[in-house]
Amino acid sequence: MVLKNASILVIDDDADVLTALRLLLKPLVNNVITEKNPSNITSQIEKDDYDIIILDMNFNGLVNTGNEGIFWLNKIKKQKPETSVILMTAYADIDLAIRGLKEGASDFLMKPWENSKILETITSILSKKKSNSVKSKSLNSSSIEIIGESDVMQDVFVKLRKVAPTDANVLILGENGTGKDLIARALHDNSNRKDKPFIKVDVGALTSSLFESELFGYKKGAFTDAREDREGRFEAANEGTLFLDEIGNITLGQQVRLLTALQNRQVTPLGSNQAIDVDIRLICATNLDPTTLADESKFRKDLIYRINTVDIIVPPLRDRGTDITELSRHFVALYAEKYNKNSFTFDSGFISKLKKHDFPGNVRELQYILERAVIMTDGNTLKPDDLVFSSIERSTTKTPENTSLNLDDIEKNAILTVLEKNKGNVSKSAKELGITRAALYRRLEKYEL
């Protein structure tokens, strides 16, 4: 049911309305928050992401024109344009309803409402969003789904749709853990070669002695352990897609041999003088910075031009905004099913804590963090204390070159590190930092932690 993972914010100055909607929705949705004061809308939608906001149009008892509702509707759509808004009013003003829809509202409901009608409206909006997400934000195959609504991911999807149906060679750039392999698979699954082989090779892990035999194959007797003929990965991918991961880690000598095969569209197995024609679509990926690839002492420019007809840059998770919420829901639901647990809800601070983390390990790190949280929590509500961030990722990515020397930043990072170590225990953290609890609370307020 589409309702169960939904997060809904209800804004109305009538306490009875808020209570009625909370009682109606709470058993059915993942999260329902109520708010009496419309002035708090900005802060509410800043700290949490909502699928739907139910907004009253009249907050002034003297002037019931609905104009205040239109004002807050515009505020919401400006701040969170992807959020669906349902307008509610006790006055049957059709012109106002049409105006609200033109301003970006998803639907319009009259007070008093029928419970079945409001549930039908919410379900319809959520179903449309889910359907649109499959069409506009995701490229699906039989086994994967790429999730993301952020502007940077929309740019990736636009490029994917344009490039996938072609035979253009693609270079995928991005940090470790961003999902470059999913992009490669999506390119294949949305191409004209989707019914042919998709062969992945981690070329960065191949030694010089294995590079040619793995990629080009060998004949029986070509070397000591060659007891039978074996086709290489190029042959295995014939008429399909060859995905060379970690292409930036191969040596200059290996680059020469790879370039020759790509230029001639032929491979010659070890121990043979007979070249074999191959028809492949080539996709490569690397976590190297483009400036490193431009250094001819490390990477041949003629090879770069050969493999990089089109490049796709996969953004780091820290630049993907609201995608963290959507990915979190996806992974938590996935692991709840895997470990035979009931569905989870999120405590109000859970997503906020995730958003404050810089995720040096990107989506892969988020995935492992949430798997651990699902396994270790005893209840069905995930709280900030259930999040334990990887010290391995942090220690391997933070270097003197990219660490701020600003005193406030140093103090803030020290507080975050100690709080994470002590699982949010303020007393223990204050003692370890050598300050009083009151002093730590002042600093938490100062840095909005």
N, C-alpha and C positions, 0 to 999 in steps of 0.2 A: 504494500500500500504506500502511495507517495507521501501520505501525511506523516508517517512514523519518523522520518529523518528531518522534518521541517522545523524551522525556527521562526517564531512569529512574535512580533511586537504589537501590542494594542495600546493606542493612545486615546484617552477620553477623560474629560473632567468629571464624569459621573461614576462614582465608586461602585454603584450597583451594576452598571454596564461592564466595568472591568471585572468584577467578581463573576458575573454570569458568563462572560466569554472565557475567563480563566478556567472555570469549572467545566465548561463545554470542551475546551481544546486540550487541557492538560493531559487527560488520559490517552489522547490520540496523537499528539505531536512530540517531537524530541524536546522542544524548549518553547515555553510561552512566557513572555515578560509583559507586565502591565505598567503603564505610566500615566499619571494624572496631569502632569505639567508639561505642556507642549514645548516649553523652553528647554526641557532636558532632551529633546529629540536629537539634537546635534551630538551631544556627548554619548547618548545611548547607541547610536548607529556607528559612532567612531570606535567604541570599544568592542562591539560585537557585530557580526554580520547576520542579517535576517533575510529569510526567503520572502516573507510577506510582512507588510506593515498595515494594520487596520487603523485608519485615521479618522477621527471624528472631524466634522467640518465646522462645528460651532462651539467655540470655547468661551464666548462672551454672552452672558445671559440676556443682555439688553439688545444686542444687535446680532440677530441670527441670519446673517446674509451668506454665510459659508465662505466669505472672503479669507478668514483666518485659516481655514482648512486648505484653501488654494495656496496661500502663502507658505504653509508648512509642507505641502506637497512639492512645491518648487524647490524648497530647501533640501528635501530628501532626495529628489531626482538629481539635483546638482551634486550632492555629496556622494550618493550611492545610486548611480543611474540604473544599475542592474536589479535593484530591489523593486519588487512588485508592491503597489499600494492599492488597497481597497478603501474607498471613501464611504463614510457613513453619515447620514443625517436624518433628522426626524421630519424634515420638510420636503414635500414632494415637488422639488424644483427641477424640472426636466432640463431647463436651460443651464442650470448650474451643474447638473450631472454631465451634460455634454461638454461643458467647459472643462470640468475635471478630467474627463477622458482625453480631451485634446491636449491638456497640460501634462499628460503622461500617466494618469491613473489606469490601473488594469481593469477595475470594475467599480460598481456603485451599488450600495445596499441601503435600504430604507429601514428606519427604526419604527416600530419594533420589528425585529427580524424573526424569521423562522429558522430554527437550528438546522434543519435539513438543507435550507437554502444557502446558509452561510458555509456549511461544510461542502456543499456542492460547488460553490464558487471558489473556495480555497483549493479544493481538489482539482478543479479544472485548470486553475492558474498554475499549480505545481506540475500537473501533467504536461501542459504546454511548455513550461520551462525545461522539463526533462527531455521532451521531444526535441526542442530547439537545441538543447545542449548536445544531443547526439548529432544533429545536423551541422551546427555552427561552431561548436567548441571542441569536438572530439573527432578523431579519426579512429574507427574501430576495425578490428580484425576479429577472427574467431577466438583469439586468446588475450588481446590487450585492449585497453582504453586509455587514451591520453586525456587527462583531466586538466582543465584550466579555463577561467573566464577573464583573466587579467588581459590588459591591452598588449603586453609583451608576448603573451602566449597566442593571442589572436593574430598577431603578426606572423608567428611561426606557422599557424594553421593556414593562413592565406598562402604562404609560400609553399607549404606542403601540397595544397590542392593544385597549385599551378605546376609544380615540378613532378609530382608523383606519376602522372600518366605518361610522362616523357621517358626517354632513355638517357637523359642527361646524367653525367656523373655528379655526385653530390658529396661535399665535404661538410660534416657536422662538427661544429665547434661548441665547447662548453665545459664547465668544471666537472670534476668527478661527482657522480651521483645525481646529475640533472636529468638523466633519462635519454641519453643519446642513442642507446640501443633500441628504445621504443620508437624513436623517430625513424630510425633505419628500417625497422620492421613495418612501420606504418607506410613508409614510402613504397616498400615492396607490395604490401597487401592492397594498396590502392593504385597499383600500376597494371599495365597490360601483361606483366609477367607473373601475376599473383598466383597462377596455377602451376608455376615452375619452381625449381628449388630456390630456397633462401639459405645461403651458406655463410656462416659467421666465422671469422678467424681473428684471434687476438694476436696480431702479428708482433706486437711489442714483447710478447712472451716467447717468441721463437728465437732460438740461438742461430748463429750463422750457418751451422751445419744442418739445421732442420728447416731453414727458411725455404730453400729451393725444393726439397723433397716434399714438404707439406703443401706448398702452393702449386708446384708444377708436376709432382708425382715422380715415380721412378720405375725402372725396369728391373726384373729379376737379375741379381748379380751385379747391380750398379755399385753396391758397397757390401760390406761384410754381412750385415743383417738383412739385406734385401733378398728374401727367400721367394718372393713372388711379385708380379707386377702390381703396382698400386697407382690409381689415378689421384691427381692432386686436386686441390680445392677449386682451381680454375675450371677443370673439367667437370667436377661435381656440380658446379654452379652454371654449367652451360645452358643457355636460353633463359636463365633465371637471374638472380641477384647475388653478387659477391660483396659481403660486408667485411671490410678490413678495419678492425677496431685498434685503437692506439697506434695509428699510422705514424704519428710523430716520433715514436721511439725506435724506428728502424734505422740501421746504419746507412752511410752513404753508399756502401757497396751493395746493400740490399735494395736501396732505392734505384740503382742503375739496372739491376735485374728485373725489378718490378716495372720500371719505365719501358724497358725493351718489350716485355710481354704485352703491355697496354698499347704501345705504338703499333706493334705487328699484329695484335689480336691473335697471337699464337703462343703456345707454350711448348717447350721441348723437355720431356721427362729426363731425369738423370739416367745415364746409361743408354740413351737413344740419340740418333741423329735425325729422327723424323719429327718435324714440327706438327703440332695438332692445332687446328683452328678452334677458337673458342668465341662464343657470343655471350657476353655478360653485360649486365648493368652494374656499374661499380659505385659503391657507397663507402666512404671512409669516415672515420671519426677520430678526434684527438682532443685532449684536455689542454694542449699547448696554446699559449697566447699567439694570435696571428703574427705579432712582431717576431716571435721566435721562428715561426715557419718562414718568414721572409729573410732570415739570415742564411745566406748560401753556404756558409761554413757548416751548417747543421742540416739544411734541407734544400734539395735541388729545385730551382725555380721551374725548370721544364717539367718536373714531376708534379709540382703544385698546380701548374696550368692544366695538366692532363687530368688530375683528379678533382679539380675545383671548378667545374663548369658553373655550378651554383653552390653557394655556401648557406648553411642554415645555422644560426647561432641560438643555442638553447639557453635561456636566461637562468641565472641562479635563483634558488627559491626565495632568497631575501628580497628579490626585485619583483616578486609575483603577487604581492598584496593579498587580496582576499582568497587567492588560490589555496592558501594554507588551511583555511576553514574547510573548503570543499574537499581537499585531499585528506584532511583529518577525518572527516565523516566517512569518506570512502575506505580508508585503511582500518578505521575502528570497526566498521560494519564487516569488513573482510575478515578481520581476526576474531571478531565475536563469533562469526559462523565457523571459522576454522577450529576454534577451541571450545565449541559447543556452549557458548555463553549467551545470555539474553542480550537484547539490544541495549546500548549505552546512551545516557544523556551526558551533556557537558555542563559542569559547574561554570558559573559566570566568569571565573578567573582562569579557566583552563585554556581557552583560545587566546586570551590576553597574554598569558605567559608564553605560549608558543610563538606569538607574533613578536615578542621582545627578543627572542633568540635569533642569532644571525645565521644559523644552520650552515656551518662550513661544509658539512657533508651532504647538503641539499636534500632532495626528495628521498634519497636512500636513507639518510640519517633520520628524517621525519618518520619514515616507515618503521625503522627499528625501534625508535622511541615509543611509538604508539603500540607496536606489538608487545613490547615489554609492559606498557601500562595496562593493556587488556589482560595480560597474563597475571600480573601481580595484584591488581585491585580486587578487593573483596566484594564491593557493592556493584551497582549498575550506574553509578554516577562517577565520571572521571573528574578528579579535582587537580588543582595545580601541583599538589604534593605527589601525585602519581607520575609526574614528569621528571625523568632523570636524564640530563643531557650528557653526551659522550665527552669525557675528558680526553679521549684519544683524538677525536676530530679537532677539538679545540687546541690541543698541544701541537698537532702537526700542521695547523694552518696559520696560527698566529705567530708572526715573525717580527723582529725589530723593525723591519721596513714598513709593515702595515699596522703597527700598534701605535695608537695615539699616545703622545706624551703630555697631553693636556691633563692638569692635576684633577679636574673634576671627572674626566673620563677614567683616569686611573682609579680614583676612589669608587666611582660607580661600578666599574668592572670587579674591583675587589669585593664589594658588597654582594654583587650578583654571584660571584664564585663561592663565597662563604655560605650564602643562603642556600645555594644549590647543594653544596656539600652537606649542610645540616638539614636538608629537606624542608626549608622554610621556617625552622625553629628560630625565632628572634632572640630568645635568651641565649642559646648556645652561640649563635652567630655574633651577638654583641660581645660576649666574653672572648671569643676567638679574635675579634677585631680590636679588642682592648678598649672598648667604649661602653657607656651605659646603654640600657635598653632605650631610654628616652632619647639619647643622642642618635641611636640607630633609627628610631622612628622618624626623627627630624630629617635624617638623610634620605630615608625612603620617600618621605613626602617631597623633599627637594628634587629628587631625581624621578619622581612619579613612578616609583617601582611598586 
